[in-house]
Each structure stands twice: as C-alpha cells, then as structure tokens.
C-alpha cells in the first residue's frame, strides 16, 4: 500500500511539474514570437535608415560638387579682377 501511495504521490508531483513546464514553454514561445516581431521591426527600420543615409550621402556629394564649382568660379572671377 505504501508503494502505491508513494507512486501516486510521485505521479501527482510529476503531473504538477509537467503542467508548470508546459506553462513555461507557452510563455517562452510567446517571448520568441515577440522577439521575432521586434527583430522584423528593427530590420525594417534599419533598412529605411540605410536608404535615407544613402540618399543623404548623395545630396552631400552633390552639394560638395556644387560648392567646389562655385569656389572655382569665384577664384576665376577674383583672378580677372586683379
């Protein structure tokens, strides 16, 4: 009888632990889903920022080129004034 009671107690404990583990697994799976969504959002933002950076770099190169042209024209104009 003691063996049977002891076995039933062990089974009850294992069932309880199994239930706790299943709850933890569900929580972890929910966390994984949340992290995946966060990563996807991060990747989208990163991509947008990279495209914006490239566009700004192109604008910067154009402005530098324009500035160089204007400096050259100004230098030419100053040479002719002398």
N, C-alpha and C positions, 0 to 999 in steps of 0.2 A: 504494500500500500504506500509506503514511504517513497519507493522508487517511482510509483505512478504519480504521486503528488509532486515529487521533485521534477519529474519530466514535464508535467503540466505547467509547473511554475517556470521552468526553462522555456517552454514553448510560448507561454504568455509574455515573458521578457523578450524573447526573440521577435514575437509579433509586434510588440511595442517598439522595439528598436528598428524593425523593418519599416514601420509606419513613420517613425522620425526620419529615417534615411530617405524615404520617398518624399517627404515634405522638403527636406534639404535639397534633394535633387530637383524638385519643381522650382524651388527658389533659385538655385544655381542656373537652371535652364532659362528662367526669366531674366536673370542677370546677364546671361550670354546674349539673349535677344536684345536687351537694352544696349549692351556694349556694341553689338553688331550695328544697331541703328545709329549709335553715336559715331562709330567709325565711318559709316556711309556718309553721314552728315559732314564729318570732318573732311573726308575725301572730296566732297562736292565743294566745300568752302575753299579747300586748298587749291582745287582746280580753278575756281573762279579767281582766286587771288593771283595764281600764276599767270592767268590770261591777262588780268589787269596790270600786273607787273610788266609783262611783255609789251603791252600797249603803251604804258608809261615810258618804258625804255625807248620805244620807237619815237615817241614825242620828244623825249630828251635829246636823242640823236639828231632829230630834225631841228630842234631849237639850237643845238650847238653848231650845226652846219650853217643855219641862218646867221647866227652870231658871227661865225668866222667870216662869212661872205661880207657882212656889214662892216666888220673890222677892216677887212682888206680894202673895201671901197672907201672907208674913212681914211685909211692910210694913203691911198692913192690921191684922194682929194686934198689931203694935207700936203703931199709932195708937190702937187701942181700949184698950190698957193704960195709956196716958198720961192 
